Amino acid sequence: MRSSAWCSGRFSGGLTDSAALEDPDAIWGRMMAAGISVIQTDQPAALKAYIEARRA
């Protein structure tokens, strides 16, 4: 059975959208490496582009 781990930048100790826009590897990459599979963001287009670039 597959499960999801969810994270919101609002409650994640500085892992914010504005920080992710400056250094996506340090923020979104860190979340993904930690097993977070659902990320709540106000920047969905930037997150989508980051995920697609990682897959390329």
PDB file of N, H, CA, C and O in Angstrom:
ATOM      1  N   MET A   1       0.839  -1.182   0.000  1.00  0.00           N
ATOM      2  CA  MET A   1       0.000   0.000   0.000  1.00  0.00           C
ATOM      3  C   MET A   1       0.886   1.249   0.000  1.00  0.00           C
ATOM      4  O   MET A   1       1.833   1.342   0.781  1.00  0.00           O
ATOM      5  N   ARG A   2       0.582   2.186  -0.860  1.00  0.00           N
ATOM      6  H   ARG A   2      -0.187   2.110  -1.494  1.00  0.00           H
ATOM      7  CA  ARG A   2       1.346   3.420  -0.954  1.00  0.00           C
ATOM      8  C   ARG A   2       0.692   4.498  -0.105  1.00  0.00           C
ATOM      9  O   ARG A   2      -0.532   4.633  -0.102  1.00  0.00           O
ATOM     10  N   SER A   3       1.495   5.257   0.609  1.00  0.00           N
ATOM     11  H   SER A   3       2.489   5.147   0.606  1.00  0.00           H
ATOM     12  CA  SER A   3       0.952   6.357   1.405  1.00  0.00           C
ATOM     13  C   SER A   3       1.601   7.665   0.969  1.00  0.00           C
ATOM     14  O   SER A   3       2.619   7.665   0.278  1.00  0.00           O
ATOM     15  N   SER A   4       1.008   8.766   1.375  1.00  0.00           N
ATOM     16  H   SER A   4       0.180   8.766   1.937  1.00  0.00           H
ATOM     17  CA  SER A   4       1.520  10.083   1.030  1.00  0.00           C
ATOM     18  C   SER A   4       1.907  10.823   2.298  1.00  0.00           C
ATOM     19  O   SER A   4       1.267  10.678   3.339  1.00  0.00           O
ATOM     20  N   ALA A   5       2.953  11.611   2.195  1.00  0.00           N
ATOM     21  H   ALA A   5       3.472  11.730   1.349  1.00  0.00           H
ATOM     22  CA  ALA A   5       3.347  12.514   3.274  1.00  0.00           C
ATOM     23  C   ALA A   5       3.125  13.923   2.753  1.00  0.00           C
ATOM     24  O   ALA A   5       3.528  14.247   1.636  1.00  0.00           O
ATOM     25  N   TRP A   6       2.490  14.756   3.554  1.00  0.00           N
ATOM     26  H   TRP A   6       2.162  14.493   4.461  1.00  0.00           H
ATOM     27  CA  TRP A   6       2.076  16.091   3.144  1.00  0.00           C
ATOM     28  C   TRP A   6       2.861  17.135   3.908  1.00  0.00           C
ATOM     29  O   TRP A   6       3.178  16.942   5.082  1.00  0.00           O
ATOM     30  N   CYS A   7       3.178  18.248   3.247  1.00  0.00           N
ATOM     31  H   CYS A   7       2.920  18.404   2.293  1.00  0.00           H
ATOM     32  CA  CYS A   7       3.894  19.329   3.908  1.00  0.00           C
ATOM     33  C   CYS A   7       3.383  20.666   3.397  1.00  0.00           C
ATOM     34  O   CYS A   7       3.180  20.862   2.198  1.00  0.00           O
ATOM     35  N   SER A   8       3.180  21.576   4.333  1.00  0.00           N
ATOM     36  H   SER A   8       3.345  21.418   5.306  1.00  0.00           H
ATOM     37  CA  SER A   8       2.837  22.956   4.012  1.00  0.00           C
ATOM     38  C   SER A   8       3.978  23.841   4.479  1.00  0.00           C
ATOM     39  O   SER A   8       4.442  23.702   5.611  1.00  0.00           O
ATOM     40  N   GLY A   9       4.434  24.741   3.636  1.00  0.00           N
ATOM     41  H   GLY A   9       4.057  24.854   2.717  1.00  0.00           H
ATOM     42  CA  GLY A   9       5.501  25.652   4.013  1.00  0.00           C
ATOM     43  C   GLY A   9       5.166  26.496   5.223  1.00  0.00           C
ATOM     44  O   GLY A   9       6.066  26.938   5.938  1.00  0.00           O
ATOM     45  N   ARG A  10       3.906  26.723   5.460  1.00  0.00           N
ATOM     46  H   ARG A  10       3.175  26.364   4.879  1.00  0.00           H
ATOM     47  CA  ARG A  10       3.474  27.542   6.587  1.00  0.00           C
ATOM     48  C   ARG A  10       3.918  26.948   7.920  1.00  0.00           C
ATOM     49  O   ARG A  10       4.184  27.689   8.867  1.00  0.00           O
ATOM     50  N   PHE A  11       4.001  25.641   8.004  1.00  0.00           N
ATOM     51  H   PHE A  11       3.785  25.039   7.235  1.00  0.00           H
ATOM     52  CA  PHE A  11       4.312  24.976   9.265  1.00  0.00           C
ATOM     53  C   PHE A  11       5.584  24.143   9.189  1.00  0.00           C
ATOM     54  O   PHE A  11       5.749  23.210   9.975  1.00  0.00           O
ATOM     55  N   SER A  12       6.479  24.454   8.270  1.00  0.00           N
ATOM     56  H   SER A  12       6.345  25.212   7.632  1.00  0.00           H
ATOM     57  CA  SER A  12       7.610  23.561   8.032  1.00  0.00           C
ATOM     58  C   SER A  12       8.968  24.167   8.371  1.00  0.00           C
ATOM     59  O   SER A  12       9.967  23.800   7.754  1.00  0.00           O
ATOM     60  N   GLY A  13       9.029  25.063   9.313  1.00  0.00           N
ATOM     61  H   GLY A  13       8.217  25.361   9.815  1.00  0.00           H
ATOM     62  CA  GLY A  13      10.305  25.550   9.796  1.00  0.00           C
ATOM     63  C   GLY A  13      11.168  26.268   8.774  1.00  0.00           C
ATOM     64  O   GLY A  13      12.359  25.980   8.663  1.00  0.00           O
ATOM     65  N   GLY A  14      10.595  27.185   8.037  1.00  0.00           N
ATOM     66  H   GLY A  14       9.627  27.419   8.127  1.00  0.00           H
ATOM     67  CA  GLY A  14      11.384  27.975   7.101  1.00  0.00           C
ATOM     68  C   GLY A  14      11.417  27.444   5.678  1.00  0.00           C
ATOM     69  O   GLY A  14      12.026  28.066   4.808  1.00  0.00           O
ATOM     70  N   LEU A  15      10.787  26.328   5.424  1.00  0.00           N
ATOM     71  H   LEU A  15      10.292  25.823   6.131  1.00  0.00           H
ATOM     72  CA  LEU A  15      10.747  25.786   4.065  1.00  0.00           C
ATOM     73  C   LEU A  15       9.592  26.455   3.330  1.00  0.00           C
ATOM     74  O   LEU A  15       8.563  25.829   3.075  1.00  0.00           O
ATOM     75  N   THR A  16       9.766  27.715   2.996  1.00  0.00           N
ATOM     76  H   THR A  16      10.602  28.224   3.203  1.00  0.00           H
ATOM     77  CA  THR A  16       8.688  28.538   2.454  1.00  0.00           C
ATOM     78  C   THR A  16       8.731  28.631   0.931  1.00  0.00           C
ATOM     79  O   THR A  16       9.730  28.290   0.298  1.00  0.00           O
ATOM     80  N   ASP A  17       7.634  29.097   0.365  1.00  0.00           N
ATOM     81  H   ASP A  17       6.822  29.374   0.879  1.00  0.00           H
ATOM     82  CA  ASP A  17       7.562  29.297  -1.085  1.00  0.00           C
ATOM     83  C   ASP A  17       8.604  30.308  -1.547  1.00  0.00           C
ATOM     84  O   ASP A  17       9.266  30.086  -2.561  1.00  0.00           O
ATOM     85  N   SER A  18       8.762  31.401  -0.831  1.00  0.00           N
ATOM     86  H   SER A  18       8.225  31.582  -0.007  1.00  0.00           H
ATOM     87  CA  SER A  18       9.728  32.417  -1.269  1.00  0.00           C
ATOM     88  C   SER A  18      11.148  31.861  -1.246  1.00  0.00           C
ATOM     89  O   SER A  18      11.940  32.164  -2.138  1.00  0.00           O
ATOM     90  N   ALA A  19      11.479  31.060  -0.250  1.00  0.00           N
ATOM     91  H   ALA A  19      10.836  30.814   0.475  1.00  0.00           H
ATOM     92  CA  ALA A  19      12.798  30.423  -0.211  1.00  0.00           C
ATOM     93  C   ALA A  19      12.937  29.408  -1.341  1.00  0.00           C
ATOM     94  O   ALA A  19      14.012  29.277  -1.926  1.00  0.00           O
ATOM     95  N   ALA A  20      11.857  28.689  -1.653  1.00  0.00           N
ATOM     96  H   ALA A  20      10.984  28.795  -1.177  1.00  0.00           H
ATOM     97  CA  ALA A  20      11.890  27.694  -2.732  1.00  0.00           C
ATOM     98  C   ALA A  20      12.097  28.351  -4.089  1.00  0.00           C
ATOM     99  O   ALA A  20      12.752  27.776  -4.958  1.00  0.00           O
ATOM    100  N   LEU A  21      11.556  29.529  -4.280  1.00  0.00           N
ATOM    101  H   LEU A  21      11.023  29.996  -3.574  1.00  0.00           H
ATOM    102  CA  LEU A  21      11.753  30.232  -5.548  1.00  0.00           C
ATOM    103  C   LEU A  21      13.208  30.652  -5.714  1.00  0.00           C
ATOM    104  O   LEU A  21      13.705  30.714  -6.839  1.00  0.00           O
ATOM    105  N   GLU A  22      13.899  30.942  -4.613  1.00  0.00           N
ATOM    106  H   GLU A  22      13.495  30.892  -3.699  1.00  0.00           H
ATOM    107  CA  GLU A  22      15.309  31.315  -4.665  1.00  0.00           C
ATOM    108  C   GLU A  22      16.222  30.103  -4.814  1.00  0.00           C
ATOM    109  O   GLU A  22      17.230  30.168  -5.518  1.00  0.00           O
ATOM    110  N   ASP A  23      15.874  28.991  -4.152  1.00  0.00           N
ATOM    111  H   ASP A  23      15.055  28.939  -3.580  1.00  0.00           H
ATOM    112  CA  ASP A  23      16.713  27.788  -4.183  1.00  0.00           C
ATOM    113  C   ASP A  23      15.825  26.551  -4.092  1.00  0.00           C
ATOM    114  O   ASP A  23      15.684  25.968  -3.018  1.00  0.00           O
ATOM    115  N   PRO A  24      15.220  26.146  -5.218  1.00  0.00           N
ATOM    116  CA  PRO A  24      14.273  25.038  -5.175  1.00  0.00           C
ATOM    117  C   PRO A  24      14.872  23.715  -4.696  1.00  0.00           C
ATOM    118  O   PRO A  24      14.176  22.922  -4.061  1.00  0.00           O
ATOM    119  N   ASP A  25      16.150  23.464  -4.988  1.00  0.00           N
ATOM    120  H   ASP A  25      16.716  24.108  -5.503  1.00  0.00           H
ATOM    121  CA  ASP A  25      16.764  22.221  -4.511  1.00  0.00           C
ATOM    122  C   ASP A  25      16.826  22.187  -2.985  1.00  0.00           C
ATOM    123  O   ASP A  25      16.599  21.145  -2.370  1.00  0.00           O
ATOM    124  N   ALA A  26      17.132  23.325  -2.384  1.00  0.00           N
ATOM    125  H   ALA A  26      17.317  24.172  -2.883  1.00  0.00           H
ATOM    126  CA  ALA A  26      17.255  23.382  -0.930  1.00  0.00           C
ATOM    127  C   ALA A  26      15.915  23.235  -0.229  1.00  0.00           C
ATOM    128  O   ALA A  26      15.863  22.786   0.916  1.00  0.00           O
ATOM    129  N   ILE A  27      14.836  23.605  -0.898  1.00  0.00           N
ATOM    130  H   ILE A  27      14.879  23.970  -1.828  1.00  0.00           H
ATOM    131  CA  ILE A  27      13.523  23.564  -0.249  1.00  0.00           C
ATOM    132  C   ILE A  27      12.702  22.395  -0.788  1.00  0.00           C
ATOM    133  O   ILE A  27      12.492  21.413  -0.077  1.00  0.00           O
ATOM    134  N   TRP A  28      12.240  22.487  -2.023  1.00  0.00           N
ATOM    135  H   TRP A  28      12.410  23.285  -2.601  1.00  0.00           H
ATOM    136  CA  TRP A  28      11.411  21.408  -2.569  1.00  0.00           C
ATOM    137  C   TRP A  28      12.203  20.115  -2.717  1.00  0.00           C
ATOM    138  O   TRP A  28      11.678  19.031  -2.467  1.00  0.00           O
ATOM    139  N   GLY A  29      13.467  20.228  -3.124  1.00  0.00           N
ATOM    140  H   GLY A  29      13.893  21.110  -3.327  1.00  0.00           H
ATOM    141  CA  GLY A  29      14.309  19.041  -3.246  1.00  0.00           C
ATOM    142  C   GLY A  29      14.493  18.356  -1.900  1.00  0.00           C
ATOM    143  O   GLY A  29      14.443  17.130  -1.806  1.00  0.00           O
ATOM    144  N   ARG A  30      14.705  19.150  -0.869  1.00  0.00           N
ATOM    145  H   ARG A  30      14.746  20.146  -0.945  1.00  0.00           H
ATOM    146  CA  ARG A  30      14.850  18.617   0.494  1.00  0.00           C
ATOM    147  C   ARG A  30      13.581  17.921   0.951  1.00  0.00           C
ATOM    148  O   ARG A  30      13.633  16.841   1.541  1.00  0.00           O
ATOM    149  N   MET A  31      12.434  18.546   0.677  1.00  0.00           N
ATOM    150  H   MET A  31      12.392  19.423   0.198  1.00  0.00           H
ATOM    151  CA  MET A  31      11.153  17.930   1.043  1.00  0.00           C
ATOM    152  C   MET A  31      10.984  16.585   0.331  1.00  0.00           C
ATOM    153  O   MET A  31      10.611  15.588   0.949  1.00  0.00           O
ATOM    154  N   MET A  32      11.261  16.572  -0.964  1.00  0.00           N
ATOM    155  H   MET A  32      11.564  17.382  -1.466  1.00  0.00           H
ATOM    156  CA  MET A  32      11.085  15.346  -1.737  1.00  0.00           C
ATOM    157  C   MET A  32      12.056  14.263  -1.279  1.00  0.00           C
ATOM    158  O   MET A  32      11.683  13.092  -1.202  1.00  0.00           O
ATOM    159  N   ALA A  33      13.295  14.640  -0.974  1.00  0.00           N
ATOM    160  H   ALA A  33      13.598  15.591  -1.036  1.00  0.00           H
ATOM    161  CA  ALA A  33      14.283  13.669  -0.494  1.00  0.00           C
ATOM    162  C   ALA A  33      13.870  13.074   0.848  1.00  0.00           C
ATOM    163  O   ALA A  33      14.224  11.939   1.168  1.00  0.00           O
ATOM    164  N   ALA A  34      13.118  13.851   1.632  1.00  0.00           N
ATOM    165  H   ALA A  34      12.831  14.773   1.372  1.00  0.00           H
ATOM    166  CA  ALA A  34      12.650  13.384   2.938  1.00  0.00           C
ATOM    167  C   ALA A  34      11.401  12.507   2.825  1.00  0.00           C
ATOM    168  O   ALA A  34      10.892  12.011   3.830  1.00  0.00           O
ATOM    169  N   GLY A  35      10.911  12.320   1.594  1.00  0.00           N
ATOM    170  H   GLY A  35      11.324  12.723   0.777  1.00  0.00           H
ATOM    171  CA  GLY A  35       9.749  11.464   1.390  1.00  0.00           C
ATOM    172  C   GLY A  35       8.428  12.194   1.320  1.00  0.00           C
ATOM    173  O   GLY A  35       7.368  11.570   1.282  1.00  0.00           O
ATOM    174  N   ILE A  36       8.488  13.530   1.302  1.00  0.00           N
ATOM    175  H   ILE A  36       9.349  14.037   1.332  1.00  0.00           H
ATOM    176  CA  ILE A  36       7.254  14.313   1.168  1.00  0.00           C
ATOM    177  C   ILE A  36       6.761  14.157  -0.263  1.00  0.00           C
ATOM    178  O   ILE A  36       7.493  14.444  -1.210  1.00  0.00           O
ATOM    179  N   SER A  37       5.533  13.706  -0.420  1.00  0.00           N
ATOM    180  H   SER A  37       4.938  13.473   0.349  1.00  0.00           H
ATOM    181  CA  SER A  37       4.989  13.478  -1.758  1.00  0.00           C
ATOM    182  C   SER A  37       3.850  14.432  -2.113  1.00  0.00           C
ATOM    183  O   SER A  37       3.396  14.458  -3.257  1.00  0.00           O
ATOM    184  N   VAL A  38       3.393  15.206  -1.149  1.00  0.00           N
ATOM    185  H   VAL A  38       3.763  15.185  -0.220  1.00  0.00           H
ATOM    186  CA  VAL A  38       2.348  16.205  -1.394  1.00  0.00           C
ATOM    187  C   VAL A  38       2.843  17.508  -0.777  1.00  0.00           C
ATOM    188  O   VAL A  38       3.035  17.595   0.436  1.00  0.00           O
ATOM    189  N   ILE A  39       3.050  18.524  -1.620  1.00  0.00           N
ATOM    190  H   ILE A  39       2.894  18.453  -2.605  1.00  0.00           H
ATOM    191  CA  ILE A  39       3.563  19.809  -1.150  1.00  0.00           C
ATOM    192  C   ILE A  39       2.510  20.876  -1.423  1.00  0.00           C
ATOM    193  O   ILE A  39       2.101  21.075  -2.567  1.00  0.00           O
ATOM    194  N   GLN A  40       2.074  21.561  -0.371  1.00  0.00           N
ATOM    195  H   GLN A  40       2.406  21.399   0.559  1.00  0.00           H
ATOM    196  CA  GLN A  40       1.123  22.665  -0.516  1.00  0.00           C
ATOM    197  C   GLN A  40       1.928  23.930  -0.809  1.00  0.00           C
ATOM    198  O   GLN A  40       2.845  24.274  -0.063  1.00  0.00           O
ATOM    199  N   THR A  41       1.581  24.621  -1.896  1.00  0.00           N
ATOM    200  H   THR A  41       0.836  24.342  -2.502  1.00  0.00           H
ATOM    201  CA  THR A  41       2.324  25.814  -2.290  1.00  0.00           C
ATOM    202  C   THR A  41       1.407  26.841  -2.931  1.00  0.00           C
ATOM    203  O   THR A  41       0.368  26.508  -3.502  1.00  0.00           O
ATOM    204  N   ASP A  42       1.816  28.095  -2.821  1.00  0.00           N
ATOM    205  H   ASP A  42       2.660  28.366  -2.357  1.00  0.00           H
ATOM    206  CA  ASP A  42       1.147  29.170  -3.557  1.00  0.00           C
ATOM    207  C   ASP A  42       1.812  29.375  -4.910  1.00  0.00           C
ATOM    208  O   ASP A  42       1.434  30.276  -5.660  1.00  0.00           O
ATOM    209  N   GLN A  43       2.799  28.544  -5.226  1.00  0.00           N
ATOM    210  H   GLN A  43       3.106  27.812  -4.617  1.00  0.00           H
ATOM    211  CA  GLN A  43       3.552  28.642  -6.480  1.00  0.00           C
ATOM    212  C   GLN A  43       3.483  27.318  -7.252  1.00  0.00           C
ATOM    213  O   GLN A  43       4.521  26.716  -7.525  1.00  0.00           O
ATOM    214  N   PRO A  44       2.275  26.856  -7.608  1.00  0.00           N
ATOM    215  CA  PRO A  44       2.159  25.540  -8.240  1.00  0.00           C
ATOM    216  C   PRO A  44       2.871  25.437  -9.594  1.00  0.00           C
ATOM    217  O   PRO A  44       3.411  24.380  -9.918  1.00  0.00           O
ATOM    218  N   ALA A  45       2.883  26.497 -10.379  1.00  0.00           N
ATOM    219  H   ALA A  45       2.444  27.356 -10.116  1.00  0.00           H
ATOM    220  CA  ALA A  45       3.555  26.434 -11.679  1.00  0.00           C
ATOM    221  C   ALA A  45       5.061  26.262 -11.495  1.00  0.00           C
ATOM    222  O   ALA A  45       5.692  25.493 -12.221  1.00  0.00           O
ATOM    223  N   ALA A  46       5.638  26.973 -10.528  1.00  0.00           N
ATOM    224  H   ALA A  46       5.126  27.598  -9.938  1.00  0.00           H
ATOM    225  CA  ALA A  46       7.078  26.851 -10.270  1.00  0.00           C
ATOM    226  C   ALA A  46       7.415  25.466  -9.735  1.00  0.00           C
ATOM    227  O   ALA A  46       8.427  24.883 -10.124  1.00  0.00           O
ATOM    228  N   LEU A  47       6.583  24.935  -8.851  1.00  0.00           N
ATOM    229  H   LEU A  47       5.761  25.408  -8.535  1.00  0.00           H
ATOM    230  CA  LEU A  47       6.817  23.591  -8.324  1.00  0.00           C
ATOM    231  C   LEU A  47       6.701  22.555  -9.436  1.00  0.00           C
ATOM    232  O   LEU A  47       7.522  21.640  -9.519  1.00  0.00           O
ATOM    233  N   LYS A  48       5.695  22.689 -10.288  1.00  0.00           N
ATOM    234  H   LYS A  48       5.029  23.431 -10.222  1.00  0.00           H
ATOM    235  CA  LYS A  48       5.535  21.753 -11.400  1.00  0.00           C
ATOM    236  C   LYS A  48       6.747  21.793 -12.320  1.00  0.00           C
ATOM    237  O   LYS A  48       7.245  20.745 -12.733  1.00  0.00           O
ATOM    238  N   ALA A  49       7.226  22.987 -12.645  1.00  0.00           N
ATOM    239  H   ALA A  49       6.821  23.838 -12.310  1.00  0.00           H
ATOM    240  CA  ALA A  49       8.403  23.122 -13.508  1.00  0.00           C
ATOM    241  C   ALA A  49       9.628  22.490 -12.850  1.00  0.00           C
ATOM    242  O   ALA A  49      10.438  21.855 -13.525  1.00  0.00           O
ATOM    243  N   TYR A  50       9.762  22.659 -11.546  1.00  0.00           N
ATOM    244  H   TYR A  50       9.103  23.175 -10.998  1.00  0.00           H
ATOM    245  CA  TYR A  50      10.892  22.063 -10.821  1.00  0.00           C
ATOM    246  C   TYR A  50      10.824  20.531 -10.880  1.00  0.00           C
ATOM    247  O   TYR A  50      11.826  19.869 -11.152  1.00  0.00           O
ATOM    248  N   ILE A  51       9.653  19.987 -10.626  1.00  0.00           N
ATOM    249  H   ILE A  51       8.839  20.525 -10.406  1.00  0.00           H
ATOM    250  CA  ILE A  51       9.497  18.522 -10.657  1.00  0.00           C
ATOM    251  C   ILE A  51       9.793  18.000 -12.058  1.00  0.00           C
ATOM    252  O   ILE A  51      10.498  17.002 -12.211  1.00  0.00           O
ATOM    253  N   GLU A  52       9.266  18.659 -13.071  1.00  0.00           N
ATOM    254  H   GLU A  52       8.693  19.470 -12.946  1.00  0.00           H
ATOM    255  CA  GLU A  52       9.507  18.210 -14.453  1.00  0.00           C
ATOM    256  C   GLU A  52      10.988  18.301 -14.816  1.00  0.00           C
ATOM    257  O   GLU A  52      11.500  17.430 -15.520  1.00  0.00           O
ATOM    258  N   ALA A  53      11.674  19.325 -14.356  1.00  0.00           N
ATOM    259  H   ALA A  53      11.258  20.032 -13.785  1.00  0.00           H
ATOM    260  CA  ALA A  53      13.113  19.468 -14.633  1.00  0.00           C
ATOM    261  C   ALA A  53      13.912  18.370 -13.946  1.00  0.00           C
ATOM    262  O   ALA A  53      14.909  17.900 -14.493  1.00  0.00           O
ATOM    263  N   ARG A  54      13.493  17.957 -12.763  1.00  0.00           N
ATOM    264  H   ARG A  54      12.683  18.339 -12.318  1.00  0.00           H
ATOM    265  CA  ARG A  54      14.187  16.871 -12.057  1.00  0.00           C
ATOM    266  C   ARG A  54      14.034  15.551 -12.780  1.00  0.00           C
ATOM    267  O   ARG A  54      14.925  14.704 -12.731  1.00  0.00           O
ATOM    268  N   ARG A  55      12.904  15.372 -13.454  1.00  0.00           N
ATOM    269  H   ARG A  55      12.180  16.060 -13.494  1.00  0.00           H
ATOM    270  CA  ARG A  55      12.643  14.117 -14.178  1.00  0.00           C
ATOM    271  C   ARG A  55      13.418  14.044 -15.491  1.00  0.00           C
ATOM    272  O   ARG A  55      13.665  12.953 -16.005  1.00  0.00           O
ATOM    273  N   ALA A  56      13.804  15.199 -16.036  1.00  0.00           N
ATOM    274  H   ALA A  56      13.604  16.085 -15.618  1.00  0.00           H
ATOM    275  CA  ALA A  56      14.471  15.250 -17.351  1.00  0.00           C
ATOM    276  C   ALA A  56      15.898  14.736 -17.287  1.00  0.00           C
ATOM    277  O   ALA A  56      16.592  14.713 -18.303  1.00  0.00           O
TER     278      ALA A  56
END
